């Protein structure tokens, strides 16, 4: 009797292996487009973005035509954004833009692309409160490009003003990132590399507050490289454009490497 029971158990287990895992029951089977949409909206209100995405994807695949499907595509992009999945949000927004380039709300998809990477912050950064200018600027540049495309294509968009403000912030942050790298090179005595970063700020971010310190970095680097002519030329540019600069060393004794000592003490 025991052998028979054991045999039955083995057969049952093998049967499960042969036929695979039980198929998950589709609770939305037979639902109307309105019911699926309402359920997805409820999940969004509950901040259950994973479930909302699945419901909107079901709606789109089952009812691919009409306003509900287009709205679902937009909601999927937004849900990914709220979920913190920047790459998926951008991909969903790009898909909508490609499929519906003349949709009246397509400007929002460009705006959402900018928001997705604008808010992207890594786990380490969250835990350490790392300054945004200290990290890889790739996401910042992607965000800037998306906002720029929005205001270029749709200058009258209701999102254009906010996008412009965010672009100003991004440009300032990107310029601060370059300064952060330049300081790193100065501390490691890689003066040519620091010079290049300073020049990059001046050439690419000429309207940002970072230009002042970029000039100081260049002056310090030229000083330490004993390139006095270039140092004096850059010093004149600093004094002309920033006569009240906190980095102005008028009255500071001209001892050896004074620029580097003076600048370093202000950090």
Secondary structure by P-SEA (a helix, b strand, c coil): caaaaaaaaaaaaaaaaaacccccccccccccaaaaaaaaaaaaaacaaaaaaaaaaaaaaaccccaaaaaaaaaaaaaaaaacaaaaaaaaaaaaaaacccccaaaaaaaaaaaaaaacccaaaaaaccccccccaaaaaaaaaaaaaaaaacccccaaaaaaaaaaaaaaaaaaaaaaaaaaaaaacaaaaaaaaaaaaaaccccccaaaaaaaaaaaaaaaacaaaaaaaaaaaaaaacccccccccccccccaaaaaaaaaac
